[in-house]
């Protein structure tokens, strides 16, 4: 869910400029950092490979018929 939230915030950057872009970029960055932290914590707790876990999460979130940026 955190990765999906980050993707949704990233999609909102399209067409923005100036202050609006900067504000939305910060929202995306915060959402992205939260997702990365959760992935890292889960990988450590599960003894899993962090990179492989991240790729699986991203694939699951992005494996839809629509791109939120479109």
Secondary structure, 3 states (H helix, E strand, C coil): CHHHHHHHHHHCCCCCCHHHHHHHHHHHHHHHHHHHHHHHHHHHHHCCCHHHHHHHHHHHHHCCCCCCCC
